[in-house]
Amino acid sequence: MKAATVFSEYVKSENYRLFVVINFISYIGFLAHLAFIPLFFWIGYDSLAYFNVFSVLAWLMAYILNQYGRHTYAIALISTEVFVHAILATYILGWDSGFHYYLIPFVVFVFINHKQSVAVLSAQVIAVFVVYMWLLVNTNHDVYEQVLGSEVIDALQVMNIAVNFLAIGLLGYALRTSSMRAEWEMEQLATKDSLTGLYNRRKMYEMIELEKARMQRNGKASVLVIADIDWFKAINDEYGHDCGDVVLKEISSLMLATLRQQDILSRWGGEEFMLLLPETNNDGAMKVLEVLRATVAAHDFEYCGNHLSVTMTFGMQVFDNAQPVEDIIKQADTCLYKGKEKGRNCVISTFEPNLKGS
């Protein structure tokens, strides 16, 4: 079996919680029922042993269904097996054998299925309660101990308590794992651009403010850069927006691979990117951006057999913690505009207004 946290290609993102929980529960269910087979043969209840052969197959099938995204069928199969097995084993072996305990985590398990209505889930819980009370009334007497012996009954009860504690623990762990993933995905949606995976505009504002606070402590200036893909509209017009998306993603990867570890890159919007170069002066930023510019210009962009030459223009502004963010961005954007006017494929700074590219 695959690890429970492996995200199957058939599983939709919104069903990840179901996927993880069913995987974890399938492990314990499969192993527990496999262990019941020789146990029931040993105590002389062959019918229950044979029933557990079908139980093991049911848990295995539920696991497989889960891998292929058939979560509702998997839940239905697991629920039916647990419900029938708990009733059958409790009725045959008695209340003190502890098989009724499986109906308790069952109540929690059915509620993980967000595809079912609250009315249906509530009806299932009521049905479980009714069956539970019926078993309490009709199986709570001493005849079972006379047949099996108190030691066997006590051993079954302890084993079933242990299995249920493990099942509830795994259920809680699976819910915790899936919740952490959901929180991580929400954070990614809030801070990352969906196409390029870079920081979005909102997150970049936050990073600039953090950098300004750091500059206040150490007194070292930083550089803000706005970069733009040259003639990007022409690429979309000639080759289509899918080609434009490919160019955006490749440029993002190129820049991430070329920038220093401390540098921060974001997609500012459309074909524009923003870079934050911490603890960097004008000359240092020029060197970094020249490498970026040359790397992009030399790269062979390929789309559907077409080879494209793409360049970028960079506008940069050295700033300190005293300047408002809006003013810094405006000054960097002005430098970018000057670069466009002067022929593109260049780096322009307020300190160095001459072209740095060809």
C-alpha positions in Angstrom: 0.0 0.0 0.0 1.1 3.6 -0.7 1.8 5.9 2.2 -1.3 7.6 3.5 -0.1 11.1 2.7 0.6 10.3 -1.0 -1.8 12.3 -3.1 -3.2 10.0 -5.7 -3.6 11.4 -9.2 -7.3 10.4 -9.2 -8.0 12.4 -6.0 -9.4 15.9 -6.2 -8.0 18.5 -4.0 -11.2 19.1 -2.1 -11.4 15.4 -1.3 -8.0 15.2 0.3 -9.3 14.9 3.8 -11.4 11.9 2.8 -8.5 10.3 1.0 -6.1 10.6 4.0 -8.7 9.4 6.6 -9.8 6.4 4.6 -6.2 5.4 4.0 -5.3 5.5 7.6 -8.5 3.6 8.7 -8.0 1.0 5.9 -4.6 0.1 7.3 -5.9 -0.7 10.8 -9.1 -2.3 9.5 -7.2 -4.6 7.1 -4.7 -5.7 9.7 -7.2 -6.1 12.6 -9.6 -8.3 10.6 -6.7 -10.3 9.2 -5.7 -11.1 12.8 -9.3 -12.0 13.7 -9.3 -15.0 11.2 -6.9 -17.3 13.2 -8.3 -16.0 16.5 -11.9 -17.1 15.7 -10.7 -20.4 14.4 -8.8 -20.9 17.6 -11.7 -20.2 19.9 -14.0 -22.4 17.8 -16.1 -19.9 16.0 -15.4 -20.9 12.4 -18.4 -18.9 11.0 -16.9 -15.6 12.3 -13.5 -16.6 10.9 -15.0 -17.2 7.4 -16.9 -13.9 7.7 -13.6 -12.1 8.5 -12.1 -13.4 5.2 -14.8 -11.4 3.4 -14.1 -8.5 5.9 -10.4 -8.4 4.9 -11.4 -8.4 1.2 -13.9 -5.5 1.9 -11.2 -3.4 3.6 -8.8 -4.1 0.8 -11.4 -3.1 -1.8 -12.2 0.1 0.1 -8.5 1.0 0.1 -8.4 0.5 -3.7 -11.6 2.4 -4.3 -10.1 5.3 -2.2 -6.9 5.4 -4.4 -9.1 5.9 -7.5 -11.1 8.7 -5.9 -14.2 6.6 -5.2 -14.4 7.8 -1.6 -18.2 7.5 -1.2 -18.1 3.9 -2.2 -15.1 3.2 0.1 -16.9 4.8 3.0 -20.1 2.9 2.3 -18.2 -0.4 2.1 -16.2 0.3 5.3 -19.4 1.4 7.2 -21.3 -1.6 6.1 -18.5 -4.0 7.2 -18.0 -2.4 10.6 -21.8 -2.2 11.3 -22.5 -5.8 10.3 -19.3 -7.2 11.9 -19.9 -5.4 15.2 -23.5 -6.6 15.4 -22.7 -10.2 14.4 -19.7 -10.6 16.7 -21.5 -9.0 19.7 -24.6 -11.1 19.2 -22.5 -14.4 18.9 -19.8 -13.6 21.6 -21.7 -11.3 23.9 -21.5 -7.8 25.2 -18.4 -8.4 27.4 -16.4 -9.4 24.3 -16.1 -5.7 23.4 -17.1 -5.9 19.7 -19.8 -3.3 20.3 -17.0 -0.7 20.9 -16.5 -0.5 17.1 -19.8 1.3 16.7 -18.4 4.3 18.7 -15.6 5.4 16.3 -18.0 4.4 13.5 -20.1 7.5 14.5 -17.1 9.8 14.0 -16.1 8.1 10.8 -19.4 8.6 8.9 -19.2 12.3 9.5 -16.0 12.7 7.5 -18.1 12.3 4.3 -18.9 15.9 3.4 -20.7 14.6 0.3 -23.6 13.3 2.5 -26.3 15.6 3.8 -26.5 16.2 7.6 -30.0 14.5 7.5 -28.5 11.3 6.1 -25.6 11.3 8.5 -27.9 12.0 11.5 -30.1 9.1 10.5 -27.1 6.8 10.4 -26.0 7.9 13.9 -29.5 7.3 15.2 -29.6 3.9 13.7 -26.2 3.1 15.3 -27.5 4.2 18.7 -30.7 2.1 18.4 -28.6 -1.0 17.4 -26.1 -0.3 20.2 -28.9 -0.2 22.8 -30.5 -3.3 21.4 -27.2 -5.1 21.7 -26.8 -3.9 25.3 -30.2 -5.3 26.3 -30.0 -8.6 24.4 -26.4 -9.6 24.7 -25.5 -8.6 28.3 -25.7 -11.9 30.2 -23.5 -14.6 31.6 -24.2 -17.4 29.1 -21.4 -16.2 26.8 -18.8 -16.6 29.6 -20.1 -20.1 30.3 -19.4 -21.1 26.7 -16.1 -19.4 26.1 -14.7 -18.9 29.6 -14.1 -15.6 31.4 -10.4 -15.5 30.4 -11.3 -15.6 26.7 -14.0 -13.0 27.0 -11.7 -10.7 29.0 -8.9 -11.1 26.4 -11.3 -10.3 23.5 -12.5 -7.2 25.4 -9.0 -5.9 26.0 -8.0 -6.5 22.4 -11.0 -4.7 21.1 -10.5 -1.8 23.4 -6.9 -1.5 22.2 -7.9 -1.7 18.5 -10.6 1.0 19.0 -8.1 3.3 20.8 -5.7 2.8 17.9 -8.5 3.4 15.3 -9.6 6.6 17.1 -6.0 7.8 17.4 -5.3 7.1 13.7 -8.6 8.9 12.8 -7.5 11.9 14.8 -4.1 11.9 13.3 -5.5 11.6 9.8 -7.9 14.6 10.5 -4.9 16.6 11.9 -2.8 15.8 8.8 -5.5 16.7 6.3 -6.3 19.9 8.3 -2.7 21.0 8.2 -2.6 20.4 4.5 -5.8 22.4 4.0 -4.3 25.3 6.0 -1.1 25.1 3.9 -3.1 25.2 0.7 -5.1 28.2 2.0 -1.8 30.0 2.8 -0.5 29.2 -0.7 -3.6 30.6 -2.3 -3.3 33.7 -0.2 0.4 34.3 -0.9 1.3 32.7 -4.1 0.5 33.3 -7.8 -1.3 30.3 -9.1 0.5 30.2 -12.5 4.1 30.8 -11.6 4.2 29.8 -7.9 5.9 33.1 -7.1 4.8 35.4 -4.3 1.8 37.5 -5.3 1.4 41.3 -4.9 -0.1 41.1 -1.4 2.7 39.0 -0.1 5.3 41.2 -1.7 4.0 44.2 0.0 4.4 42.3 3.3 8.0 41.3 2.4 8.9 44.9 1.6 7.5 46.1 4.9 9.5 43.4 6.7 12.7 44.5 4.8 12.1 48.1 5.8 11.9 47.0 9.5 15.1 45.1 9.1 16.8 48.1 7.5 15.8 50.2 10.5 17.8 47.8 12.7 21.0 47.5 10.6 20.9 50.7 8.5 21.7 48.9 5.2 19.8 50.0 2.1 18.0 47.6 -0.3 16.9 47.7 -3.9 13.4 47.3 -5.3 13.1 46.2 -9.0 10.2 46.1 -11.4 10.8 43.9 -14.4 8.7 43.5 -17.5 8.7 41.1 -20.4 9.3 42.9 -23.7 6.7 42.7 -26.4 4.6 40.2 -24.4 1.4 41.2 -26.0 2.8 40.3 -29.4 3.7 36.8 -28.1 0.1 36.3 -26.9 -1.3 37.7 -30.2 0.9 35.5 -32.4 1.1 32.2 -30.5 -1.8 32.4 -28.1 -2.2 32.8 -24.3 -1.0 29.3 -23.6 2.3 30.2 -25.1 2.4 33.3 -22.9 1.8 31.2 -19.8 4.7 29.0 -20.8 6.9 32.0 -21.2 5.9 33.4 -17.8 6.6 30.1 -16.0 9.9 29.6 -17.7 11.1 33.1 -17.0 10.0 32.6 -13.3 12.1 29.5 -13.1 15.1 31.1 -14.8 15.0 34.1 -12.4 14.6 31.9 -9.3 17.6 29.8 -10.4 19.7 32.8 -11.1 18.9 35.1 -8.1 20.8 34.9 -4.9 19.3 33.0 -1.9 18.4 36.2 0.0 16.6 37.8 -3.0 12.8 37.8 -3.2 10.8 37.4 -6.4 7.1 38.0 -7.0 4.7 38.2 -9.9 3.5 41.8 -9.8 0.7 41.4 -12.3 0.4 40.4 -16.0 3.9 40.2 -17.5 5.4 42.3 -14.7 7.6 40.9 -11.9 8.9 42.6 -8.7 12.2 41.8 -7.1 13.5 42.7 -3.6 17.3 42.7 -3.2 18.1 43.0 0.5 21.3 44.6 1.8 22.3 45.5 -1.8 23.7 48.8 -3.1 23.3 50.2 -6.6 26.4 48.5 -8.1 25.6 45.2 -6.5 22.0 45.3 -7.9 23.3 46.2 -11.3 25.4 43.1 -11.4 22.6 40.8 -10.3 20.1 42.3 -12.8 22.6 42.2 -15.6 23.0 38.5 -15.1 19.2 38.1 -15.1 18.8 40.1 -18.2 21.5 38.2 -20.1 20.2 34.8 -18.9 16.7 35.5 -20.2 17.9 37.0 -23.5 20.1 34.0 -24.1 17.4 31.4 -23.3 15.7 29.5 -26.1 12.0 29.5 -25.4 10.1 26.7 -27.3 6.4 26.3 -27.7 4.8 23.8 -30.1 7.9 23.7 -32.3 8.3 27.5 -32.4 11.5 29.0 -31.0 11.1 32.4 -29.3 13.6 35.0 -28.3 12.4 36.9 -25.2 14.0 39.8 -23.4 13.2 41.8 -20.3 13.5 45.4 -19.1 14.4 46.2 -15.5 13.8 49.4 -13.5 15.4 49.6 -10.1 15.3 51.9 -7.1 17.7 51.9 -4.1 15.7 52.7 -0.9 15.9 53.0 2.9 13.4 52.5 5.7 12.3 56.2 5.6 10.7 56.0 2.2 7.0 55.1 1.8 6.5 51.8 -0.1 4.3 53.6 -2.7 7.1 56.1 -3.5 9.7 53.3 -3.9 7.4 51.4 -6.3 6.7 54.5 -8.3 10.4 55.4 -8.7 11.2 51.8 -9.8 8.3 51.9 -12.2 9.5 55.2 -13.7 12.9 53.6 -14.3 11.2 50.7 -16.1 9.3 53.2 -18.3 12.5 54.9 -19.2 14.0 51.5 -20.2 11.1 50.9 -22.5 11.5 54.2 -24.1 15.2 53.6 -24.7 14.8 50.4 -26.5 14.0 47.6 -23.9 16.3 44.7 -22.9 18.1 46.8 -20.4 18.5 47.7 -16.7 17.8 51.3 -15.6 18.5 52.8 -12.2 17.9 56.3 -10.8 21.6 56.3 -10.1 22.6 55.0 -13.5 20.3 56.1 -16.3 22.3 54.6 -19.1 21.4 51.3 -20.8 23.1 48.2 -19.4 22.0 45.8 -22.1 21.9 45.8 -25.8 
